[in-house]
Amino acid sequence: MPTIRIGRALLMLLGGFAVIAASAAMCVARAETPNAVTIKNFMFTPMALTIKAGSTVTWKNLDGEPHTVVNDAGMFRSAALDQNDSYQYKFDKPGVYHVFCGIHPNMKETITVQ
């Protein structure tokens, strides 16, 4: 009987390590998503992003309200993004791009392309 208890305890311990390792791997995968902008709490996060020319930025709306992604120079404009919808734009030329939400113009961010 003691051998069975030790075996169960060992299995539980190893299972706990597996859960911790899986959780850490998921956090790393999320952190390494390049050029991702989250729309949440009526904000773009990050509010300033620097990327290389030729890079694509992906915006994802996590709010329950629709938002748009609009460049103030008129280069791009997304449709209304509902919750969990995404929009992508490829920045080919260096420069500073000012972005805002067309529905909520106080939501702003700056994309700097090098």
Steps between C-alpha positions, in 0.01 A plus 500: 500500500774759579648441155168586335473823701854600406424423135183712507682786671775483238244503217324802654832681536597430140155604382539831682833563329339423162225756562754765603715430192200519268387829655848650460514392136164665429616827659816501291302432182268794572786734583680420176212599270672762288336831415174425680277778626219425741188714513363479852341740749467756220878510449757379251775306677777580442425865428834532318658228289825503299535250216714440193376587149323203344352388832133426554316622808199310630237673712258284701191640670441347843232753600130424491456819296593532131811698405673596176866547410547818296811681376462879520656536151236269350741220406291231668171454680357182645137405508341503845670228703272312735636317804783260403515634140841591357636734236844497337698757306844467343720810540729517197642851538691656791325780684281586795139386471229639724217257567165553671160335540248657263217425746688623808749764373657544843658154456839568339835336435814562299676247277860590411636312199878494457 
